[in-house]
Amino acid sequence: MLKRNILTITLFSATLWFFPGKSFAQNSLAWPEITQQAKPWTRWWWEGSAVDTVNLKWIINEYKNAGLGGMEITSIYGVKGEENKFIDFTLPKWMNMLDYTLKQAERAGLGIDMAQASGWPFGGPWVKNADASKYFDYKIYKLSGGQTLKEPVIYDQKGILRQEGQKIDLAVLKKPITANENLQLLAIDQVRYPETLPAETLMAYSEKGEVLDLSAKVGKNGMLSWKAPAGKWTLVAIFQGLHGKMVERAGPGGEGYAIDHFSLSATNNYLNHFDRAFAGHDLSYLRGFFNDSYEVDDAIGEADWTPDFLSQFKSRRGYDLKGHLPALVGLASADENKRVLTDYRETVSDLLLEHYTMAWHKWAAQKSKLIRNQAHGSPANILDLYAATDIPEAEGDDVLRVKFASSAAHVTGKKLSSSESATWLNEHFLSGLGDVKRKMDMYFLGGINHTFYHGANYTPKDAAWPGWLFYAAVHFTPDNTFWEDFPTLNNYVARVQSFLQLGKPDNDVLVYLPFYDAVAIKGRSQLVHFDGIEHGFKGSSFDSAANQLYKAGYSFDFISDRQVQNTKAENGLIRTADVQYKTIIVPAAEQMPLETLQHLVKLAENGASIVFYQKMPQDVPGFNDLQNRRAQLAKIISGLKFSAKTATVGKGRVMLVTDLNDLKLLNVYAEPMTASGIEFIRRANATGKYYFLVNKSGKNITGWVQLNAEAKSIAVFNPLVGQSGYGAIRHKNGNTEIYLQLKNSESVIVQTFDDEDHAANYQYPEVAGEPVSVKGLWTIDFINGGPSLPAQVKTENLRSWTDFEGQDYKNFSGTARYSVKFGKPKSYSDAWILNLGSVESSAKVYLNGNLLETLIGPDYQLIIATSQLKKQNTLVVEVANLMANRIAYMDKNNRPYRKFYNINMSARLKENRGEDGKFTAKNWTPHASGLIGPVSLTPVKFNKPQ
């Protein structure tokens, strides 16, 4: 057994590199094939679906040349002034444009997915009231023996109108909502008309425990024909109403109610619309369909009911909810309230999984199409929703939130998990490519291997700058000042994903998700909307365990109760789909379904190791057959005879630990590198393992890095510059170590080989002297951008171009070319670090007419071989700044560019909101731009690591 020693890494104040730049020749290894699927894809906003063949062909070529792999078409709200070009979603003209797009994308080698709604969530004008989302409310009535109810059993539904567009009085809105002709202008998020709702169910409960169904005794006028028998009675009436959630950000022809996600007939009726729209069209090149998260919960009230809920509940939970309505609304004992609420929420979870996600998947599979689904935000076990999807898709800013999607992919044997990436990364117009790269690294560390940028707008070639925009940043469009440098980021993503799509996940631990603890907590609303750990599990033992495991360097995935049932023990390991894990950890679950515990014990009996962290579950969830299930659970737990943390069960064992470091007793070890600030994700194939590593320490790192993998040789790949080679390794105290030099935020991929012995051919640079300043007269030419091109500048003192005299420099967003001549430094070295100093925000670097690299940050340094330097040299640096300064100029001078229906356009930060509550940059001061320097050359030599 390998000994696991804590990693020791030396930190140097000097900047060191593991990889020389493209300009320095060395032996290299072949990268995996860069496939269409390995390249980054993007959400592709069709505003108003105002697309035409000329501009579709042009912009598809732009995407191809930028290095994208595909696009996901999402039809959304339109652009004001372009109404004559609007195309209604899924109508014949729209379908013709889809046909054309598929042909052009195939010609360009780009993939196409399609969002199956105009906006989100699923819904549209063809969704009738019967299929629209529903909610329930209730009333309580008290009667004594001999009394009759004097008031009608009715519910006065209050009107609701939430809008992003032109304000209108609810009283003048036509019914149904789709009868209104100006829905793009109104941009309605939610609407409920005032009306009187009849009771769906009326139940009576006596103080002696009698239960009567009075529903049939309620007349059409709402009056109850019933006299209360002797005793005191509580009557509970349930009312069903239209929730009123509309499709959000809908484009023309897509405005309408969101569907009832809990109704199978509503889902099928919704999908039947697409069957009719697709008839006669060749969609063979279309890869799949997409759903942009649940997002019914962001309205007033919740969609928490469906017409056949009571019958669905009875068939699934084994008892009649009508007998326990007081518990559903919190009027019974605390224990009964909790258990009935748990059963209610579990039923909602089941319906969302089976009647929506699985039904949609079945429909798509019949067309040989994939589905991508964002399950987060749903009132359900999102691990199960993700697992019912071909490509689970995450979004967000937290690596553990992302792991919910990738875990479902790993546990169920799916090759891909995707992400909606860089949504609201910074404020509008303030995100550079380096910012996006850092965000992409977080997704990769979370297990994502098929990214979608958020997003790219279709924009006509002749549209005035900044083109057509979406209400959320980042704007990946040809009008963005970083567009010419965008391929560098895309090549980076493609190289990383080319590895992360190979082999299989190589995680040691499965972490059980205590879903039933979460749904037992009443909270502020009837449902719990799960969104990673933050929403649903914050502060729980699961939260604590997951964060401890990640920070300590353990590799793990999450697993649900339903997924536990599909695992089996195999050679002492736990197999699920086509991967194996060393153990399942159960983090202090208060309640656990009897079936789950039974299966965990069965796994142990067959040779697996199961770990309970902090304590064993002491109860079962739910109400039905409670005493019998409790007794069986207690019997199983009492049968576990622990000695020194371990109970032997059949061929395996069950452990009860209070310290996660006890995982070492199962030969489960953390990767020591995390102690120094290197984060990782690991995959495996037949010849060894792949690690994607990111230096998150905030410092530059150089030294020996221990890997929990035996290896005879290790290849290293730098995805940003595309270089590769065999690294220096050593075996120390039974451990395999590789020598790495990682700049802050730098990422590399290391590939271990179990049986192949390759000599190290990488040369490791070390600083060999003091930096030499690159001095001289810099000529600065502004070559592309606006609002106008500033005049040429010549200076010996580099600084932000916004500091030059004249307003043109302060307003300018675009590209400037910096040129300087310098002599070859006198001191000898193997190579030189060219350090550009401060750059805002990306830079192409040319030496003597040859392109060396495009630098996107966070640092702006590369290595130049001494042989590339002449006696006299010309350095050219083309720097693109952000869009911000030109946008600020437009806002300060009332130049229109915010010309969109619906949300037009929101600010991420409150300080950037104008008097109208929308985004403005009019108060911005100029953002630093250009080559700020200082520029220097630092000598380096290459030495064998010691």
N, C-alpha and C positions, 0 to 999 in steps of 0.2 A: 504494500500500500504506500502510495506517495505521501511523503511528509508535506504538510502545508505550513509554510513559514510566512510570516508577515512581510510584505514587499517593502524593500527599502529603495527609495529613489532619491537621487541627488538633484537638488534644484540649483540652477545657475542663474546668476543675474544677467549674464550675456545671453543673447538670442542664439539658439542652436537649432539646427534642422536635421531631420532624419532623411529628407529627400532633397537633392538638388533640383533646380528648376529644369525646364525642358531644354534649356541651352546646354546642359552638361550631359554628355553621352555616358551611358553605362549599360550593362546587360539588363535585359528586361524579361518579364514573364508575360504570357498572353493573358488578357482579361477575358472574362466570360463574354459571350456574344451579347451585344447591345441590341436587344429586341425592341419591337414596338411597345411591348408591355413593360420593359425595363425602363424606358424613358418616362419622364414625368408627363402626366396628362393634366388637363385643366377643365374647370367648369367654364362653359362657354355661354355667356348670357346673350340671348337673342331679345333685345329690347323691342317690344311691340312686334316681335317676329318680323321686323321691317328689313328683311334680307332680300338681296337680289343676286343673280347669278354672277355678275361681273365682280362684285365685291366679295362674294363667297369664294370665288376662285383666287382672288388676290390675297385674302386674309388667310386662307388655308395654306397657301405657299409661304406666307410669313411665318406661320406656326411651324411648318416643316423646317424652314431654314433656321428657326430659332432652336430647334432640337427637341420639340415636343413630340410625344408619342401618340397623343390622341386628345379628343375633346368630348365633353359631355354637354349636349345641347340642353339648355334650360330656357324656356320661353318665359319672359317676365314683362313687367310694365314697360310702356313705351316712352318715346322721346317727343316732347311737345314740338309741334311744327312739322312732324313727320307722319301725321295721321293718315295721309293719303297712301302711305306705304305699309300701314299696318296689315298684318295677315292673321286672321283668326286661327287660334290653336286647333290643330287636327282637322281643320276643314280641307277640302281638296287642294286649294292653292298651297296651303301649308305643307301638305303631304308631298306636293310636287317639289317644293324647296328641300324637303328632307331627302327625296329621291336624288336630287341634284347634288346635295351635300355628300351623300354616301358615295356617289360616283367620284366626286372630286377628292374626297378623303382617301378612297381606295387608290386612286391614281398617285396621290402623294404619300401613300404608305402610312396614313394616320388612322387610328381607330376611332370609332364613334359609339358613345352611349347616349341615351336619351332619358331625361327626367320625365317621369310619367304623370306629370301635372304641369300646368303653367304656374310656376311658383311652388308653394308648399303649404300645408300638407296635401295629400291626394284629395281632389275635389274638382268641381267645375259646374258649369251651367246645366249639365245633364244630370246632376245629382238632385233628385227630387226630395221632398220633405221626408218621405219614408226612409230614405237611405242616408239622410244627413245626420250629423253627430247629435247625440241626445244627452240630457242631464236629468237628474231627479231631484226633487225636493219633497218635503214632507210637512204634515201638520199633525198636531197632537190634540185630541179632544178627551175630556173627562166627563163621565156619566156615572150616576148612582142608580141603584135598582129602581125601576119604574119610570125613569126619565127617558125622554126622546131628545134627539139632537135638533135644535131649533134653527141652526144655520146650515146653509148648503155646504156640501163637501166639495169645495172648489178651491183653486189656487189662482190668485191674480198675478199673472206673470208681468213683471215690470219690463218696460222697454229698455233696450241697450243699443247704443250706436257708438262704435269705436272706429275712427277713420284716420287715415294719413293724408287724405286729399282735401278737396274743397268741402267746407262744412255745409251740412244740410240738416234741416229739421227732420227727425224721424217721422213726424206726422205726414210729411209729404212724400215719403218713399212709397213706391208702389209695391204691391204684393202680387206674386212672389218677387223676391229681390231681383231675379234675373229679368223682370219686366222693365227695369229701369235702363235707360239708354246711355247713361253717362257714367258707367261703373269705373272706367279708367280714371276719370276726373275725381270721382268720389273716393276711390281707394279705400273701400270699407274692409276692416279687419274682422268685425263681428257685428251682427245685428240680431236683435230679438224684438219682435213686434209685441206691443202690449196685447194680451189676450187672457181669457179665462180658461184654465186647464181643468178638465175633469179628473177625478181620481182614477188611477190605474188599478189600485188595490186599496181596500179598506179592511183592516183587521181589528178585532176587539180582543182584549186580554183582561181577564179578571184577576183580582188579587189572590184567588185560589189556584191560579194556573190554568184556567180554562182559556181556550183559544177558538175564536169564531171568525170565519171569513164572511164579511158583510158586503163584499163587492157587488153581488147581484141585487142587493137591497137598496142600492143608490139609483135614484131615478135620473132621467135625462136633465132635469132641472137641478140636480145635485143634492136633492133632499133625500135623507135616509129614512126608510120606512122600517124602523126597528125600535122596540122598547127594551131598555136594558133590564136583564134579569136581576135578581137580588144580588147585592154586593156592589163593590166599586169596580169600575171598568175604565181602562185606558184604550182609546181608539187611535190607531196610527194609519194615516192616509198617505199613500205614495203617489206623487204626480210626475208625469213625464213631459218634458218640453224640449223644443229644439234648442240646442246649445247655441247655435247661431254663428259658430266659427266659420269664417270665409277663407277661401284660398288666399294665402298671404303673398303679396307682391305679384299678383296674377297679371298676365298680359291679356291683350284682346282675345276674346273667345275662351278665356280660362277662368273668368270670374264666376264664383258660385260657392255654394256651401261645401265645407269639408265633409268627407264621408264619415259614417259611423264605423269606426275601425273594429268594433266588436261584433259586427253583423256579417255573416257569410254572404247573405243575399246582397247586402250593400256593396261588398267588395266585388262580387261577381258581376253585379249590374254595372259597376264602375268600369271594370275591365272589358265588359262587352262593348262599351262605347269604342274602345280602341280596336276591337275586332272589326267593327264596322268601318272605322276610319282607315284601317290598314288594308282592307280588302282591295285587291287589284294592284298593290304596290309590292315591289321586290325589296324586302328588308333583310335580305340574306347577309349583307355586309354589316348590319347593325349588330354590335356585340351584345348589348344588354340594356336594361332599364334601371332607373335610379329613383330612390326616395330620399328627399332631403329632410331627414329627421321627423319626429312625431309632431311636435310643436302645435298641438291642439291646446296644450296647457297654458299658453301664454295669453289666454283670453280671460275675461271675467267669468269666474266660476269654472267648472270642469266638465268635460265630456265624460260622464261616469255611469252611463246607463245605456241599455239597448232594449228594444221591445220584448225580446224573449229572455231577458236576463233571469227571471225567476225560474223558468224551466231549465235553463242552462245551469244555473246554480244547483238545482236539485239533482240533476243527473250527474254532476261532477263532484259535489260535496256530500251527497248521500242523505241530505235532509232538506226539508222545505224551509226556505228563508222566511216565508210568510209567517211561520210560527215564531220568528225571532226578530221581527222588525224593530222592537224597542232596543235590542242590542245593536242593531245596525246603526241606529241614530244615537247611540250612547246613553240609553235610559235604563239598561239592565245592570246587573252587577258588573264590577270592574273586570272580572275574569271572563264573564260571558261576552261583554262588550269587545274585549280584546280578541277573543277567539272567533266570534262571528265576523268582526272586521277583517281579521286575517283571511277567513274563508272568502269573504266578498272580494278582497284584493287579489287573492289567488285566482279566483274565477275571472276577474278582469284580465289578469296576466295570461291565463289560458286562452281567453277569447282573442286577445290581441295577437297572440302567437298563431293560433290555429285558423281563425276566421279572417285574418288579414295577411300576416307575413307568409305563412305556409300556403295559403290559397293563392296569393300573388306569385309565389315561387312556382307553384304547380302550373299556373297559367303561362308563365314565361317559359318554363321548361318544355311545355308542349309546343312552343315556337322555337325551341333550341336556342333560347336566349338566357343570359345570366341576369341575376338581379344584384344590385348593390344597395345596401340599406344602412341608414344611420338609425340605430336603435336607441341611442341615448335620449333621455328626456321622456321615455315611455313609462307608463304606469305598469311595469311588468318586469320580470327577470330579464334584463337586457342581454345577459349571456346567452339565454335561450333564443332570443330574437336574433341576435347576431349569428348564432349557429344555424339558423334556418335560412340564411342568406348565402349566396355564392361568394360574394366579396363583402365581408363586414367592413363598414367604414366608420372611422372615428373622426373627431375634431376636438379642438381645445388646446389648452396650454400646459397640461399636466401629464407627465409620462405615465402615471398609474391610471389616469382616465383613459388614455389611449390603449393601455393594455387590456381593457375589457374587450375591445374589438379584435385585437391580435390574439388574445387568449382563446376566444371562440374559434378563430381560424385554426390555431394550432391544435386545440383539443379535438376538433372535428375533422382534421386532415385536409383543410382547405389551403391551397397554395398561396393565395393572396389575401392581404388585408390592406385596406386603403385608408386615406385620410383626406379630409377637407383641410387644406394646408394654408397657413398664413392668413387666416381670416382675421381682419382687424388687428394685423400685426402691430402697426403703429397708427398714428393719426393719418388721415388721407395725405398722400403725396410726400410722406416722410419715411418711407421704407426703402432701404437700399438692398442690393442683392446679398450683401453680407448678412443683413438682418434675416433675410429669408433662409439663407444657408444655415444659420444657427437654429432657426425654428425647425427646419427639415431634419437636423440631427436629432432633435428631441423626438420626432416621430419615428425615426429609424431605431433609436434606442428603445422605444416602446413597442417595437415589433412590426411597424408598418413597412411594407415593401412595394406599395403601388400608390404613389401620391397623386393627388389632384390639387392643383393650385386654385385658390379662390380669389379672383378668378379673372378670366379674360372676356372682355366685351367684344362682341361683333361690333365693328365700327366701320362705316364707309371710308374709303381712302380719301375722299375729298371733304370729310367732316372737319370743321374747324377744331384746332387744338383746344383742349386735350382730348377731343373725340367723345364718344359715348361712354358714360361711366356708370358704375354700380354704386349703390349707397354705402357699401362696406369696402374698406381697403383690404388687400393691395390691388393695384390696377396693372395687370399684366397685358398691356396693349402696345401696339407699335408706336403710340404717341408717348409712351413713357420714356424718359431720358435714358433709362438703363437698357433699352431694348437691344441695342447693338452688342451689349456685353452679356445679355441674357443667356446666350448659348453656353457660356462658361458655367453658370449655375446648373443649367440643364444637363450638361455633360457630367458634372459632378453627381447629380442625382441619379442619372442613368448608370454610372459606374457603380455606385453604392447598391442600387437596386438590382443590378445584374448579379451581385453576390447574394443579396438577401432573398432573392427568388430561387436560389439554388438550394439543394439539399433539404434538410428538415430542421425544425426548431430543436435546440439542444438544451432544454431546461430541465432542472433536477426536481423541481417541487411543483405540486399542484396545491393551490390555496383555495380552500372551500369558501364559497360565498354564502354567508348566513342570511339568506333572503328572508326567511320567516321571522327572524328577529326584527328586521327592518319594517316588515309590513304589519307587525303587531303594535307598533307605536302609533298612537292616534294622530299626532301632529296637528297642523292647522287646517288640513283639508281632508276630504274623503279618501283621496288616493295619494300614493307616494310616487313621484316621478323621479326615476333613477337616472343619474348622470355621473358615472364614475363613483368615486368615494365621497366626493364633496356633497352630493345630493343623495342621501339614503343611508350612508354608512359613516358619516363624519363623527369622529370621537369614539367609534366602536373598537373592539379588540381587532377586528378585521383591518380597520384603518391603521392601527398601531403595528400589527404584524406585517402588513404589506409594505409600509414605509421602512420598518426595520430591515426587512429582507432586502429591499432595493438598495438602501444605503450601505448595508453590509456587504453587498456584492453577490447575493444569491441569485440564481436564475430560476424564474418561476412563471407560471400561468395561473389564472383564476379558473375555477370550475364550479358549475351549478349542480343542484340536486339531480336534475334530469340527466345531466351529462355524467355524473358519478355512476348512474345506473348502466352506462355503456362502457365502463372500464372493466378490465379483468387483470388478474395477477398472472405474470409470466416470468419465470426464471428470477423470482424475487423482486421484479419490477412491476410497475403499474402501466398497462398498455391502454391507450385510448386512440382510436383511429390507427394511424401508422407511426405513432411516436411513443416513447417510453419515458416514465418518470420514476424517480427513486422513492417518492413518498407523497402522501396527501397530508397537508396540515389543516386542522380544523381549529380556527382561532376563537376560542371561548364562546361558542354558540350557546345561547340560553335555551333555544328550542331547536329540535332537529326532527324532521319526519322519520317515523319508524323505519320506513323503507330505505332511507339513506343510511342510517346507522347499521341496519342489517347488512347492507351491501358492503359497507366499510369493513365490518367484521368478517364477512365472507372473503373479501380481498386478503385480509390478514390470514385467515385460515388456509388460503391457497399460497401463502408465501410472501405476501407484501408487508410493508411496514407503514403503519398509520400513526400519525402524530396528532394528539390533542394538546393545544397550547393553552395553558393557564387552568382550564377546567374542562370537565366532561359536560355535555348537555344534560340537563335535568328534567326536561319536559318535551312534550310533542306539541306542535301547533294545531290550531283548528279545534272544532267543536264536536264533530261527529265521532261516536264510538270512543269517547275520550278515555274512560277508565280502562278499557281493554288495552288501548294503545299505550297508555301510561305504564300499565303493568308490564307490558312486553319490553318497553324501553328500559324500565328499572331492572328487569331480569337480566337483560343483556349487559348492562353496566355493572351490576353486582357480580356477574360471572367473570369479570375481568380482574384477575388477581395480580396487582402490581407489586413488583419488588424492584427497588432502585429504579423507579421511573418506567419500568417495562413490564408488560404482561404478555406472556407467550400465548399465542392463539394459533392452534394448528401448526402449520409450517412457518408462520410469520409472527408478527408481534404488533402490539399496540403500545404506544408510549404516551405518557402524560408529563409534559415538561413545562417549566416556567421560564426557561431561557432558550432562545432560538439557537444559541451556539451549541446546544445539545444535538443539533442535526449532525454534527460530526460523528456521533455514535452510529449513524446510518451511512457513513461514508459520503455525506453531503457536505460540501465545503464551499465557502464563499470564494470569489475571485479576489485575492488580496489587493489587486490594483486599485480598487475603489477607495481604499484608505488614503491614497495619494490624490484622489480627485479624478481618476480616469473612469468613466462610465462605459458600459459595454452592452452588446447583445451578442449571443452566440448561436451558431447553427452548425450542423454536422453533415458530412457526406461519407462515402465509403472510404476515403483516404485520410480523413482527419476532420478538423474543425475550422470554422470561419469565425473570426471575431470582428465586429465593427466597434472601434474604440474612439472615444471623444475625450479630449483633455478638457475637463470642466473645472479644473483647480483654480483658474484665475492666474496661473503662473506658467512659465515654460518649464517643461520637464525633460530631463535626459537621464538615462540610467537603465538598469536591468529591470525588466518587468516580468513577474512570474505569471504563468498561465496554468490553469488547472487542466492541462492536457499533456500527455506524453507525445513527444515529437522528435524525429530525427533531423528535421529541417523545417524552417518556417519562412514562407514568402510574405512579403509586405507590399501592399498596394496603396498608393496615395491617390485617392479618387479625385482630388481637386486638380491636380496637374497631370494625372494619367500615367504615372510612373510606377514601376514595380521591380522587384529584385528579391534575392534571398538575403535575409537579415542575419546578423550575428547572433548566435544562440549559445547557451551553456546549460549544463546540467549540474545543479548545486543542491546538495542535501536531498537528493531524490526528486527535485523539482526542475521543470523546464522553464528557462528564462530567455527572453529576447531583449536585445538592446534597442531602445527607442529614443528618438528625439522628437518631442511633440511641443509645438508652440501652443500657447493658450488658444483654446477653441478649435485646434486642429484635429482632424479625424483621419484615421487610417483603417485599413482592413488587413488583418493578418490571417494567413491560412497555414494551418499545421499539416505536416505530412507524417503519418505513422511509420511508414516503411521506406520512404525515399530520403536518401542522404544527399543533400545539395550543399556545395560550398558557398559560404557567404560571398556575395559580390557587390554588396552595397558599401559605398565609401561614406563614412560619417564625418561631416565637417565640424571642425572646432575653430573657434576664433583664434587667429594667429597674430593679431596686432591691433593697433588703434584704427578707428575709422578715418577715412580720408574724405573730406567734403568735396562734393561735386560743385565747383564754383564756375561762374561765368555769366555771360549775358543771356538770360532766358528770353526767347521770343514766344509770345503767347498769341495765337490766332484762334478766334472763335469761329468754328467751322460748321456748326449745326445747332439749331435751336431758336429760341425767341424770348420775348416778343420781337426783338430785333438783334442783329449780330453786333456786339460791341466792337469798337475799334481795336486794332492790334496794340499790344502792350509789349514793351521791352524793359526788363528789369533785372537787377542782380539780386533782389531781395524777394524771395517767394513769400506769398501770403494769400489769403482768400481773395479770389477775384472780386468779391463784394466789397473789399476795402479799397479798390481802385476808385479814382475820382470819376464821378458821373453815374447817373441813375441807371443807365443801360446795363452796367455791370451788376448792380444790385437786383435788377429785375430778371436777369438772364437765367434760364434753365436750358441746358443743352450740353454740348461738347466743346471743349477747348483743347487745342494742340500746343503743348509745351516743347520747345526745342532748345538744346544747349550743346555746345561743343566743349570737350574736356580732354586733357591729355591722359595717357596711360600712367597709372600710379607707378612709382619707382620701386617700391618694395616687392619682393617676390612672394608669391603664394600659389597654391593649387587653383584657387578660385576666389571669387569676391562676392560678398553679400551686397547686392544693390538694395538699399533701403530708401524708399521714397518718403519716409516720414509720415506726416499726416496727409491723407487724401480724402476728399469728399466728392464722389463716393465710390466710383470704380474707374479702373485705369488700364488701358492697353499700353504695353511697354515695348518700344522698338529700340534696337541698338544697331547702328550702322545700316539701317534699312531693313533689318530682320525683326519680325515680330517674335518676342520672347514669350510673354505670357499676358493674359488678362487677369488683373488682380481685383478681387471683389471684397477683400477685407476678411476679418477685422484688421489684419496687418497688411502691409504693402511692401513685401520684401521678396526677393528671389535671388538665385545664385547664378553667377556668370562665370564661365570657365575663363581662365587667364588667356587662353588661346584666342578667345573671341575679341579681345581688346586690341586695338591698333594703337599706333603712336598718337594719332589724333582720332577722336571718336565723336559720333553724333548720337545723343540720346533724345528720343522723342517719346513723350508721354501724352496720350490722349485721354483726358479726364471728363467723365460725364457726372454732373451733379444731380441732385434730386429735382423733382417737378415743383418743389415748394415755392421757390422765389417767383417764378412766372405766375403761379396760381395766386400768390399774395398780390402781385401787380394787378391781376385781373379783378380781384375782389376790391382792392383799394380804388380802382378806376371804374367800378361797376360794369365790367366787361362780362356779359352773360356766358356761362358755361353750365350752370345748374338748370337744366331745361327738361326735367324728367317728371313724369307722372308718379303717383304714389309717394314714396319717401324721397324728398328732393332737397338736400341730401343730409343725412344725419352726421353729427360729429361724434367721435369716440370719446373725446375729453371735453368736459364742461367749459373749460376756458376757451374752447374754439367754437362755442355756440354764439350766434348772433342774437339780436333782439327777437327774431322770429323763431328761435330755438334750433335753427339749422346750422350746418357747418359754415364757417367763414374763416378766411385767413387774413382778413384785413388788418388785424392787429399784430401780425407776425413781423418781426424784424428779419432782415436777410439771414438766411442760413449759410454757414460757411461753405465755400465751394472751391473745387479745383485742387491743384497740386500746391499744398501748403508747406511741405517739407519739414525739416531740412533733408536734402538728398545727400547720401553718402555711400561710399564703398568701403567695406570692411574685409580685410584679408582673412582667408580660412585655409586650413590644411586638412587633409583627410588621414585619420589615424584609426588603427584597429582598436575596437573597444577593449578595455581591460576589466 
